[in-house]
């Protein structure tokens, strides 16, 4: 099948208003179809079908930096009905859990006075439906009971934590994106903090590793040339040179469509990491004149990535069914092509 690009003209509904720069990460589209959006120190609940604001939540004193709808993937009955529950965090470190229907704050949480870096409700709700994990600067992860505001446990790490991602295939696996590398936690549990500091790895160029000090081919061509350009290794030792910096990394996320795979989003490229092979097996690079990425949503049922660009354009990148020949790479490689573009 020949790759192709389809330009789709969509009639966009624009949500007007002046926002703070800190509000740019404060948006979440819930399971019920409603959008929660931070607007300075307020939260707007918007019906995307009509682009109308149906609720305004006002209690924060600082700019809202994160909003997350509570998950409802558990059995409901008369004693445990569906609800509209939302967690919001601001630049002063306060987290508020809301009853959206009434517009009232259910509980308030305060640990430090710095902006919350990341937070999310636990997706595995067998133990409790109310567990909220948050990153408190500079280097703490704290598990909260979102119903009572009780701190269940707190764990500190050596580096500043930027964000986190849970393994969709194993809820005990948690990856922390830090200022210097990635910390993999394999013993995450709601009942107690991780027992160890996790396994810290670095993202380094293959040429900075002694195991890859062999001279490159004189004239590599085709896919081999492209792979040599983007291939990186996951190492346990801090690289001394030619390191791929994580300071510009915009997003870290496990892939829900492929076990033991993860993506790292940079402004001009996306790296697909195979955690079993400890190297990059795919790359999505923007053309020289292309618009940088700002966010990626990976699909769960196939190898595809929805990519949001700085100009508001959305592209869908789909992994081609034909892979690079094994004799050229020696490893698995997943080439992505743009499938459609919507502006």
Secondary structure, DSSP 8 states (H G I E B T S, - for coil): -----EEE------------GGGGG-EEE-TTSEEEEEETTEEEEEETTTTEEEEEEE--SS-EEEEEE----S--BTTB----EEEEEETTSEEEEEETTTTEEEEEEES-SS-EEEEEE-S--SS-S-EEEEEETTTEEEEEETTT--EEEEEE-SS-EEEEEE-TT-TT-EEEEESSSEEEES--BTTB--SS--EEEEEEEGGGSGGG-S---TT--HHHHHHHHH-EEEESS--SSSB--STT--EEEE-TTSTTEEEEEETTEEEEEETTTTEEEEEEE--TTS--EEEEEE-SSSSEEEEEETTS-EEEEEE-SS---HHHHSS----EEEEEEE-
